[in-house]
Amino acid sequence: MLIRLQKFLAEAQVASRRKSEEIIAQGRVTVNGEVADTPGVKVDAEKDIICVDGKLVKKAEKMVYIILNKPEGCVTTVKDQFNRKTVMDYVSDVRQRIYPIGRLDYNTSGLLILTNDGDLAYRLTHPKHNIEKTYIACVEKTPSSDDMESFRRGIIIDGRKTAPAYIEIIGKNKLEIKIHEGRNRQVRKMCEAIGSPVITLERVAIGNLKLDNLDKGKYRHLSVDEIEYIKGL
């Protein structure tokens, strides 16, 4: 399919469409070895060889945004040195090269975002953004009011105090927990510290992004509204 050269350059993130028009007018762009400096030039992104200042410009990869309901018993990595099942086994039919954002440990299930958008991955995992993550934990013992208050204020794990967190009892030995950090096995360690070891743990939301009725081991593509939402977090 033929598209305008400035649109191709903008989609390939060379520059904005208006700036790309200026670059073209300056004679800095070649198509199949010939300078393309006239308005309205169209190119075939699949076939034409397009260069800016002598450097090849590749077609922009389609951005993919997926929610996986990660089951227990798999690792949140692209590959595993011990040949254990990874989350990638559940999205093997996705053609683009995607990877998980953040981690859920081997025995934790729930909401996991996978994408090929590196900028989004950086922003979602950077500590300064304080993105809220919601978990449902089934524990061995319901914590006392004092223990829950300690949890809310922040407790010491791995020699360092956690940020304030949310915890509420929602059933027999069942807790809803919300944290903004992403420390290693944080929810499990916090529950252990207040005398309520975790039996099962599921992440059910990241911000307002939820699993809904997605079965374990299944995935879905994010809607346009959901993509705009997570980019705005």
C-alpha positions as CSV (number, residue, x, y, z in Angstrom):
1,M,0.0,0.0,0.0
2,L,1.3,3.4,-1.0
3,I,1.5,6.1,1.7
4,R,2.9,9.7,1.7
5,L,6.6,9.8,2.5
6,Q,6.1,12.3,5.3
7,K,3.6,9.9,7.0
8,F,6.0,7.0,6.7
9,L,8.8,9.1,8.3
10,A,6.5,10.2,11.1
11,E,5.3,6.6,11.8
12,A,8.9,5.5,11.9
13,Q,9.5,8.2,14.5
14,V,12.1,10.1,12.4
15,A,10.3,13.3,13.1
16,S,6.8,14.8,13.3
17,R,4.9,14.9,10.0
18,R,5.5,18.7,9.6
19,K,9.2,18.3,10.4
20,S,9.4,15.4,8.0
21,E,8.1,17.6,5.2
22,E,10.9,20.0,5.9
23,I,13.5,17.2,5.8
24,I,12.1,16.0,2.5
25,A,12.2,19.6,1.1
26,Q,15.9,19.9,2.1
27,G,16.7,16.9,-0.1
28,R,17.9,14.8,2.8
29,V,15.6,11.8,1.9
30,T,16.2,9.2,-0.8
31,V,13.8,6.5,-2.1
32,N,15.6,3.6,-3.8
33,G,18.7,5.7,-4.2
34,E,17.1,8.8,-5.6
35,V,16.5,12.1,-3.8
36,A,12.8,12.6,-3.1
37,D,12.4,16.3,-2.5
38,T,9.0,17.1,-4.1
39,P,5.7,17.3,-2.2
40,G,3.3,14.4,-2.3
41,V,5.8,11.6,-2.9
42,K,4.3,8.2,-2.1
43,V,6.2,5.1,-1.0
44,D,5.6,1.4,-0.5
45,A,6.8,0.8,3.1
46,E,7.2,-2.9,2.3
47,K,9.3,-2.6,-0.8
48,D,11.0,0.8,-1.1
49,I,14.4,1.5,0.4
50,I,14.1,4.8,2.3
51,C,17.1,6.7,3.8
52,V,17.5,9.9,5.7
53,D,20.9,11.5,5.6
54,G,22.1,8.2,4.1
55,K,20.8,6.1,7.0
56,L,18.2,3.4,6.3
57,V,14.8,4.0,7.9
58,K,12.9,0.9,8.9
59,K,9.1,0.5,8.9
60,A,7.7,1.2,12.3
61,E,6.7,-2.0,14.1
62,K,3.1,-2.2,15.0
63,M,2.6,-1.5,18.7
64,V,0.9,-4.3,20.6
65,Y,-0.7,-4.1,24.1
66,I,-1.9,-7.3,25.8
67,I,-3.3,-8.2,29.1
68,L,-2.6,-11.8,30.2
69,N,-4.2,-13.5,33.2
70,K,-1.0,-15.2,34.3
71,P,-1.5,-18.6,35.9
72,E,0.5,-20.0,38.7
73,G,3.4,-22.2,37.8
74,C,5.2,-20.1,35.2
75,V,7.9,-17.5,35.3
76,T,7.5,-13.9,34.1
77,T,10.4,-13.9,31.7
78,V,10.9,-14.3,27.9
79,K,13.2,-17.3,28.4
80,D,14.1,-19.5,31.4
81,Q,17.4,-21.1,31.9
82,F,15.8,-24.0,33.7
83,N,13.3,-24.7,30.9
84,R,10.3,-23.8,33.1
85,K,7.1,-22.6,31.5
86,T,7.1,-18.8,30.9
87,V,4.4,-16.3,30.3
88,M,5.4,-16.2,26.6
89,D,4.0,-19.7,26.2
90,Y,0.6,-18.2,26.6
91,V,1.0,-15.6,23.9
92,S,2.9,-17.7,21.4
93,D,0.5,-16.9,18.6
94,V,1.3,-13.1,18.7
95,R,3.5,-12.4,15.7
96,Q,5.2,-9.3,17.2
97,R,8.1,-9.6,19.6
98,I,6.6,-8.6,22.9
99,Y,7.7,-8.9,26.5
100,P,6.2,-8.6,30.0
101,I,6.1,-5.3,31.9
102,G,7.2,-5.9,35.5
103,R,6.9,-9.3,37.2
104,L,4.7,-11.7,39.0
105,D,6.4,-14.4,40.8
106,Y,6.2,-18.1,40.0
107,N,3.3,-18.9,42.3
108,T,1.4,-15.6,41.8
109,S,-1.4,-15.3,39.2
110,G,-3.2,-12.4,37.7
111,L,-2.9,-9.3,35.5
112,L,0.2,-8.9,33.5
113,I,0.8,-6.4,30.7
114,L,2.9,-7.5,27.7
115,T,3.9,-5.1,24.9
116,N,6.6,-4.1,22.5
117,D,6.3,-0.4,23.5
118,G,9.6,0.2,25.3
119,D,8.7,3.7,26.4
120,L,5.5,2.6,28.0
121,A,7.4,-0.3,29.8
122,Y,9.9,2.2,31.2
123,R,7.2,4.5,32.5
124,L,5.0,1.8,34.0
125,T,7.9,0.3,36.0
126,H,9.7,3.5,37.1
127,P,9.3,4.0,40.9
128,K,8.5,7.7,40.6
129,H,5.1,7.1,38.9
130,N,3.6,5.2,42.0
131,I,1.1,3.2,40.0
132,E,-1.3,1.4,42.2
133,K,-1.5,-2.4,42.0
134,T,-4.4,-4.4,43.5
135,Y,-4.1,-7.9,44.9
136,I,-6.4,-10.5,46.4
137,A,-4.6,-12.6,49.0
138,C,-5.8,-15.8,50.7
139,V,-3.9,-16.1,53.9
140,E,-3.4,-18.6,56.7
141,K,-4.7,-16.3,59.4
142,T,-6.7,-13.1,59.3
143,P,-4.6,-10.3,60.6
144,S,-5.6,-8.3,63.7
145,S,-6.6,-4.7,63.6
146,D,-3.2,-3.7,65.0
147,D,-1.3,-5.8,62.4
148,M,-3.4,-4.2,59.6
149,E,-2.6,-0.7,60.9
150,S,1.1,-1.6,60.9
151,F,0.7,-2.8,57.3
152,R,-1.0,0.4,56.3
153,R,1.7,2.6,57.8
154,G,4.5,0.6,56.2
155,I,6.6,-2.2,57.6
156,I,10.2,-3.3,57.4
157,I,11.0,-6.0,54.8
158,D,14.5,-6.8,53.6
159,G,15.9,-4.1,56.0
160,R,13.8,-1.3,54.5
161,K,10.4,0.2,55.3
162,T,7.7,-0.1,52.7
163,A,5.6,2.8,51.6
164,P,2.1,3.1,53.1
165,A,-0.3,0.5,51.7
166,Y,-4.0,-0.4,51.7
167,I,-5.3,-3.6,53.3
168,E,-8.9,-4.7,54.0
169,I,-10.6,-8.0,55.0
170,I,-13.0,-9.0,52.3
171,G,-13.8,-12.6,53.4
172,K,-12.6,-15.4,55.7
173,N,-8.8,-15.3,55.6
174,K,-9.1,-13.2,52.4
175,L,-7.6,-9.7,51.9
176,E,-7.6,-7.0,49.4
177,I,-4.2,-5.3,49.2
178,K,-3.0,-2.2,47.2
179,I,0.6,-1.1,46.9
180,H,2.4,1.4,44.8
181,E,5.9,-0.2,44.9
182,G,7.2,-3.1,43.0
183,R,9.7,-4.7,45.3
184,N,10.6,-8.4,45.0
185,R,7.7,-10.6,46.4
186,Q,6.6,-7.5,48.4
187,V,3.0,-8.5,49.2
188,R,4.0,-12.0,50.4
189,K,6.8,-10.6,52.6
190,M,4.5,-7.9,54.1
191,C,1.9,-10.5,54.9
192,E,4.5,-12.8,56.4
193,A,5.8,-9.9,58.5
194,I,2.3,-9.4,60.1
195,G,1.9,-13.1,60.8
196,S,-0.5,-13.9,57.9
197,P,1.5,-15.9,55.4
198,V,0.0,-16.0,51.9
199,I,-1.5,-19.2,50.5
200,T,-2.6,-17.8,47.1
201,L,-2.0,-14.4,45.6
202,E,-3.7,-12.8,42.5
203,R,-3.1,-9.4,41.0
204,V,-6.5,-8.2,39.8
205,A,-5.8,-4.6,38.7
206,I,-3.1,-2.1,37.7
207,G,-4.6,1.3,38.3
208,N,-8.1,1.1,36.8
209,L,-7.0,-1.6,34.3
210,K,-8.7,-4.9,35.3
211,L,-8.8,-8.6,34.3
212,D,-12.7,-8.5,34.1
213,N,-13.7,-12.1,33.2
214,L,-10.5,-13.2,31.5
215,D,-9.7,-16.8,32.3
216,K,-6.3,-17.9,33.6
217,G,-3.8,-18.5,30.8
218,K,-5.8,-16.4,28.4
219,Y,-5.0,-13.0,27.0
220,R,-6.8,-10.1,25.3
221,H,-5.7,-7.0,23.4
222,L,-6.3,-3.7,25.2
223,S,-9.0,-1.4,23.9
224,V,-8.1,2.1,22.5
225,D,-9.4,3.6,25.7
226,E,-7.3,1.3,27.9
227,I,-4.2,2.1,25.9
228,E,-4.8,5.8,26.3
229,Y,-5.4,5.2,30.0
230,I,-2.1,3.3,30.7
231,K,-0.1,5.8,28.6
232,G,-1.5,8.5,30.8
233,L,-0.6,6.9,34.1
